[in-house]
Amino acid sequence: MQIDIITLFPDFFTSPLQSGLLGKALAKGIADVSLTNPRDFTTDRHHKVDDEPYGGGVGMVLKPEPIFAAVESLAVLPQREVILLTPQGQTMNQALFQDLATYDQLVLICGHYEGVDERVCHLVTREVSLGDFVLTCGEIPALALINGVIRLLPGTVGKEESLKAESFEAGLLDYPHYTRPANFRGWEVPPVLLSGNHQAIAEWRYQQQKQRTQQRRPDLWQCWLQASKTASTTAHDGDNF
């Protein structure tokens, strides 16, 4: 996968792209990340990338010309998504990452200041947000998106089976995890995990997923219940020949 980041602050990504599983995945060529600075495409001597908003108001707005030029300088792969990181976009979730992991190329445009000139949206195929809050820059959500997508690509995570039981993969939160020692400061590992009974362990984990989701994320729990009901109805309908 090719990931192109349009950013005024390329140095922001230096350390994160070299660290942990993300750094290893890039070193193995599972994905390639390139940084493009719109300032390099300005034509005035001050390399100006922002200006005052038409109609007045506080703050500055990123100009369209440098962003267009930066994006248009990139090679275009067959399956390509051009994403603007903005608080007004679709909120990131696991389903979004799974979808984006199927693309050949992601172009991420990092906004700044009061935002980007609205005409930049003519370049964009999707707008994405980290959540219902405002940050100082688009680099932070861009990094979250990169991490969430690349870890789904084959070869990034050592045991790909571990991805299947994570939070949100089946619409539920993850189950509790324990390791040695079996007793720590009086807190003991649930006996079922020490039993060696794999069927009982699987059932316990599933029940823990449901319990945690219901308690911690009632919104997610209601979505899961509805999805389960729909799946059950569909399955029964399929039995009617």
C-alpha positions in Angstrom: 0.0 0.0 0.0 1.1 3.5 -0.8 0.3 6.2 1.7 0.9 9.9 0.7 0.6 12.5 3.4 0.1 16.1 2.5 1.5 18.0 5.5 3.0 21.3 6.4 4.9 19.6 9.2 6.7 16.4 7.8 8.9 16.2 10.9 5.8 15.3 13.0 5.8 11.8 11.5 9.6 11.1 11.8 9.6 9.2 15.1 6.1 7.5 14.9 6.9 6.0 11.5 10.1 4.5 12.8 8.7 3.0 16.0 7.1 -0.3 17.0 5.1 -2.5 14.6 4.5 0.5 12.3 8.2 1.0 11.8 8.8 -2.7 11.2 5.9 -2.9 8.7 7.4 0.0 6.7 10.9 -1.5 6.9 9.5 -4.7 5.4 7.8 -2.9 2.6 4.3 -3.8 3.7 3.4 -0.2 3.1 5.3 2.9 1.9 4.7 6.3 3.4 5.7 9.5 1.6 5.5 13.0 2.9 4.7 16.0 0.7 4.8 19.6 1.9 2.4 22.0 0.2 4.8 24.8 1.0 7.2 23.4 -1.7 4.5 24.1 -4.3 4.0 27.8 -3.5 5.0 30.4 -6.1 5.5 33.5 -4.1 8.8 34.4 -2.4 7.4 34.0 1.1 6.0 30.5 0.4 2.6 31.5 1.7 0.2 28.6 2.2 -2.6 30.5 4.1 -4.6 33.7 3.9 -7.4 35.6 5.6 -10.9 34.2 5.1 -13.3 35.9 2.7 -16.2 37.5 4.6 -14.0 38.2 7.6 -13.5 36.2 10.8 -10.7 35.0 13.0 -7.9 32.7 12.0 -6.4 31.8 8.7 -7.4 29.4 5.9 -5.2 27.1 3.9 -5.1 28.2 0.3 -6.2 25.8 -2.4 -3.4 26.2 -4.9 -0.5 24.6 -2.9 -2.7 21.7 -1.8 -4.0 21.0 -5.4 -0.4 21.2 -6.7 0.9 18.8 -4.0 -1.8 16.2 -4.6 -1.5 16.5 -8.4 2.2 15.9 -8.2 1.6 12.3 -6.9 1.5 9.2 -8.9 -2.1 7.8 -9.1 -2.6 4.1 -8.3 -5.7 2.1 -9.5 -7.6 2.0 -6.2 -7.1 5.4 -4.6 -8.8 7.4 -1.8 -8.0 11.0 -1.2 -8.9 11.8 2.4 -9.2 15.2 4.2 -8.7 15.0 7.9 -11.4 17.3 9.3 -13.7 17.4 12.4 -16.6 17.5 10.0 -15.8 14.1 8.5 -16.8 10.5 9.1 -15.7 9.3 12.6 -12.9 6.7 12.5 -13.9 3.2 13.5 -12.7 -0.3 12.8 -15.0 -0.8 9.8 -13.5 2.3 8.2 -9.9 0.9 8.7 -10.9 -2.4 7.3 -12.3 -0.7 4.2 -9.3 1.5 3.7 -7.0 -1.4 4.1 -8.3 -2.7 0.7 -7.0 0.3 -1.2 -3.8 0.6 -3.2 -3.2 4.2 -2.2 -4.3 6.6 0.5 -3.7 10.3 0.1 -4.1 12.1 3.5 -4.5 15.9 3.5 -3.8 17.4 6.9 -5.6 20.5 7.7 -4.5 23.4 9.9 -5.6 26.8 11.3 -9.3 27.4 10.6 -9.3 24.7 8.0 -8.8 24.5 4.2 -10.4 26.4 1.4 -13.7 24.7 0.6 -12.6 24.1 -3.0 -10.1 21.5 -1.8 -13.1 19.3 -1.4 -13.1 18.8 -5.2 -10.0 16.8 -4.7 -11.3 14.7 -1.9 -13.2 11.4 -2.0 -13.7 11.1 1.7 -13.6 13.3 4.8 -12.5 11.6 8.1 -12.5 12.7 11.7 -10.8 11.3 14.8 -13.8 12.3 16.9 -16.2 15.0 18.0 -13.5 17.4 19.1 -11.1 19.9 17.6 -7.3 19.5 17.4 -4.6 21.9 16.4 -3.7 19.9 13.3 -4.7 17.1 11.0 -1.4 15.2 11.6 -2.7 13.6 14.8 -5.7 11.9 13.2 -3.7 11.1 10.1 -1.2 9.2 12.3 -4.1 7.3 14.0 -5.5 6.4 10.6 -2.2 5.2 9.3 -1.6 3.0 12.4 -5.1 1.6 12.3 -4.9 0.7 8.6 -1.3 -0.6 8.4 -1.8 -3.0 11.3 -4.5 -4.7 9.3 -2.3 -5.4 6.3 -0.9 -9.0 6.0 2.5 -9.4 7.6 2.2 -6.5 10.1 0.9 -8.4 13.1 2.8 -11.6 13.9 -0.3 -13.7 14.5 -3.1 -12.6 12.3 -5.6 -14.7 14.3 -5.2 -12.2 17.1 -6.8 -9.5 15.0 -10.0 -11.5 14.8 -10.7 -11.3 18.6 -10.0 -7.7 19.1 -12.4 -5.0 20.2 -14.9 -3.9 17.5 -14.0 -6.8 15.2 -17.2 -8.6 15.9 -19.1 -5.6 17.2 -18.1 -6.2 20.8 -15.3 -5.0 23.0 -12.4 -7.3 23.8 -12.4 -9.8 26.7 -10.1 -9.4 29.7 -6.5 -10.6 29.4 -4.3 -12.2 32.1 -0.7 -13.5 32.3 1.7 -14.6 35.0 1.7 -14.5 38.0 -1.6 -16.3 38.7 -2.0 -14.3 41.9 -0.9 -10.7 42.1 -1.6 -8.8 45.3 -4.5 -11.0 46.0 -6.1 -10.6 42.6 -6.3 -14.0 41.1 -6.7 -15.1 37.5 -10.2 -16.5 36.8 -9.9 -20.3 37.3 -11.5 -21.1 33.9 -8.4 -19.7 32.2 -6.2 -22.2 34.1 -8.5 -25.1 33.4 -7.2 -26.1 30.0 -10.7 -26.5 28.8 -10.6 -24.6 25.6 -14.4 -24.7 25.0 -15.1 -23.3 28.4 -12.5 -20.6 28.0 -13.9 -19.6 24.6 -17.4 -19.4 26.2 -16.1 -17.4 29.2 -14.4 -14.9 26.9 -17.5 -14.5 24.7 -19.6 -13.8 27.8 -17.1 -11.3 29.1 -17.1 -9.5 25.7 -20.9 -9.2 25.9 -20.8 -8.1 29.5 -18.1 -5.5 29.0 -19.8 -4.1 25.9 -23.1 -3.8 27.7 -21.6 -2.1 30.7 -19.0 0.2 29.1 -20.5 0.9 25.6 -24.3 0.7 25.7 -24.4 2.4 22.3 -22.2 -0.4 20.8 -24.2 -3.0 22.7 -27.5 -1.8 21.1 -25.9 -1.9 17.6 -24.7 -5.5 18.3 -28.1 -6.6 19.5 -29.7 -5.2 16.4 -27.1 -6.7 14.1 -27.5 -10.1 15.8 -31.3 -9.9 15.5 -31.0 -9.0 11.8 -28.6 -11.9 11.2 -30.9 -14.3 13.0 -33.9 -13.2 11.0 -32.0 -13.5 7.7 -30.8 -17.0 8.6 -34.4 -18.1 9.4 -35.7 -16.5 6.2 -33.0 -18.5 4.2 -34.5 -21.7 5.6 -37.8 -21.1 3.8 -37.6 -22.7 0.4 
